[in-house]
């Protein structure tokens, strides 16, 4: 039996209702919350992958300073997984070592 948050209306002869209005509202709110969390998760995941793809394009096109800024800005993304973080940190270290190697001594 589901929890009813609203008073059940007394109706004549229909005491075998499956769900009350409160139960329906509760299920609709629950479904809406699940949808919102799912949408946010997929949106932030897609945003993170596209951001790292842009950074990868910059890195492969030898725009190293722009690529470094791009990877550093990826730290603030809402969706972060270890494999993407490792790629970002490794690329930042590579860019720093390339800059140190190219500096005149």
C-alpha beads as a LAMMPS data file, in Angstrom:
LAMMPS data file: protein, C-alpha beads

105 atoms
104 bonds

1 atom types
1 bond types

-500.0 500.0 xlo xhi
-500.0 500.0 ylo yhi
-500.0 500.0 zlo zhi

Masses

1 110.0

Atoms # bond

1 1 1 0.000 0.000 0.000
2 1 1 1.375 3.414 -0.918
3 1 1 1.530 6.377 1.395
4 1 1 -1.176 8.946 0.867
5 1 1 -0.292 12.515 1.717
6 1 1 -3.696 13.982 0.965
7 1 1 -6.969 13.177 2.655
8 1 1 -8.847 10.493 0.845
9 1 1 -12.181 11.699 -0.352
10 1 1 -15.054 9.635 0.872
11 1 1 -17.090 8.538 -2.099
12 1 1 -20.146 6.380 -1.985
13 1 1 -19.656 2.823 -3.138
14 1 1 -16.059 3.141 -4.331
15 1 1 -14.074 1.979 -1.336
16 1 1 -11.868 -0.283 -3.490
17 1 1 -9.827 2.443 -5.184
18 1 1 -6.362 1.302 -6.241
19 1 1 -4.549 4.571 -5.472
20 1 1 -5.551 7.870 -4.024
21 1 1 -4.761 11.303 -5.414
22 1 1 -1.848 11.679 -3.012
23 1 1 -0.300 8.432 -4.230
24 1 1 -0.543 9.542 -7.839
25 1 1 1.013 12.923 -7.048
26 1 1 3.803 11.218 -5.089
27 1 1 4.568 8.879 -8.017
28 1 1 4.524 11.751 -10.511
29 1 1 6.922 13.813 -8.382
30 1 1 9.191 10.781 -7.959
31 1 1 9.181 10.120 -11.711
32 1 1 9.937 13.788 -12.413
33 1 1 12.881 13.747 -9.995
34 1 1 14.275 10.584 -11.577
35 1 1 13.958 12.152 -15.029
36 1 1 15.674 15.378 -13.913
37 1 1 18.602 13.505 -12.364
38 1 1 18.940 11.274 -15.456
39 1 1 18.860 14.290 -17.782
40 1 1 21.451 16.175 -15.710
41 1 1 23.721 13.112 -15.640
42 1 1 23.581 12.565 -19.409
43 1 1 23.962 16.292 -20.139
44 1 1 26.992 16.717 -17.891
45 1 1 28.551 13.488 -19.205
46 1 1 28.186 14.630 -22.817
47 1 1 29.519 18.087 -21.930
48 1 1 32.609 16.566 -20.289
49 1 1 33.360 14.267 -23.218
50 1 1 32.980 17.082 -25.753
51 1 1 35.201 19.348 -23.634
52 1 1 37.961 16.730 -23.514
53 1 1 37.573 16.166 -27.266
54 1 1 38.156 19.905 -27.862
55 1 1 41.213 19.778 -25.614
56 1 1 42.513 16.769 -27.521
57 1 1 42.117 18.600 -30.846
58 1 1 44.061 21.552 -29.463
59 1 1 46.792 19.268 -28.127
60 1 1 47.142 17.373 -31.415
61 1 1 47.280 20.615 -33.410
62 1 1 50.255 21.864 -31.326
63 1 1 48.298 24.693 -29.701
64 1 1 49.896 23.722 -26.429
65 1 1 49.134 26.788 -24.336
66 1 1 45.453 26.705 -25.357
67 1 1 45.360 22.950 -24.728
68 1 1 46.836 23.426 -21.261
69 1 1 44.195 26.044 -20.410
70 1 1 41.522 23.730 -21.764
71 1 1 42.676 20.783 -19.640
72 1 1 42.980 22.997 -16.565
73 1 1 39.438 24.277 -17.062
74 1 1 38.218 20.668 -17.249
75 1 1 38.800 20.382 -13.512
76 1 1 35.633 22.442 -12.928
77 1 1 33.363 20.170 -14.962
78 1 1 30.428 18.540 -13.207
79 1 1 31.127 15.067 -14.578
80 1 1 34.606 13.738 -13.972
81 1 1 35.881 10.197 -14.172
82 1 1 39.340 8.930 -13.341
83 1 1 40.326 8.020 -16.890
84 1 1 39.578 11.527 -18.191
85 1 1 41.308 13.114 -15.208
86 1 1 44.409 11.008 -15.826
87 1 1 44.479 12.030 -19.474
88 1 1 44.131 15.682 -18.500
89 1 1 46.840 15.616 -15.848
90 1 1 49.211 13.630 -18.085
91 1 1 48.711 16.076 -20.939
92 1 1 49.332 19.060 -18.649
93 1 1 52.582 17.444 -17.476
94 1 1 53.593 16.737 -21.101
95 1 1 52.886 20.338 -22.099
96 1 1 54.919 21.628 -19.145
97 1 1 57.843 19.385 -20.041
98 1 1 57.655 20.433 -23.703
99 1 1 57.700 24.101 -22.658
100 1 1 60.701 23.479 -20.405
101 1 1 62.496 21.659 -23.223
102 1 1 61.787 24.456 -25.742
103 1 1 62.926 27.266 -23.442
104 1 1 66.311 28.666 -24.375
105 1 1 68.982 28.153 -21.763

Bonds

1 1 1 2
2 1 2 3
3 1 3 4
4 1 4 5
5 1 5 6
6 1 6 7
7 1 7 8
8 1 8 9
9 1 9 10
10 1 10 11
11 1 11 12
12 1 12 13
13 1 13 14
14 1 14 15
15 1 15 16
16 1 16 17
17 1 17 18
18 1 18 19
19 1 19 20
20 1 20 21
21 1 21 22
22 1 22 23
23 1 23 24
24 1 24 25
25 1 25 26
26 1 26 27
27 1 27 28
28 1 28 29
29 1 29 30
30 1 30 31
31 1 31 32
32 1 32 33
33 1 33 34
34 1 34 35
35 1 35 36
36 1 36 37
37 1 37 38
38 1 38 39
39 1 39 40
40 1 40 41
41 1 41 42
42 1 42 43
43 1 43 44
44 1 44 45
45 1 45 46
46 1 46 47
47 1 47 48
48 1 48 49
49 1 49 50
50 1 50 51
51 1 51 52
52 1 52 53
53 1 53 54
54 1 54 55
55 1 55 56
56 1 56 57
57 1 57 58
58 1 58 59
59 1 59 60
60 1 60 61
61 1 61 62
62 1 62 63
63 1 63 64
64 1 64 65
65 1 65 66
66 1 66 67
67 1 67 68
68 1 68 69
69 1 69 70
70 1 70 71
71 1 71 72
72 1 72 73
73 1 73 74
74 1 74 75
75 1 75 76
76 1 76 77
77 1 77 78
78 1 78 79
79 1 79 80
80 1 80 81
81 1 81 82
82 1 82 83
83 1 83 84
84 1 84 85
85 1 85 86
86 1 86 87
87 1 87 88
88 1 88 89
89 1 89 90
90 1 90 91
91 1 91 92
92 1 92 93
93 1 93 94
94 1 94 95
95 1 95 96
96 1 96 97
97 1 97 98
98 1 98 99
99 1 99 100
100 1 100 101
101 1 101 102
102 1 102 103
103 1 103 104
104 1 104 105
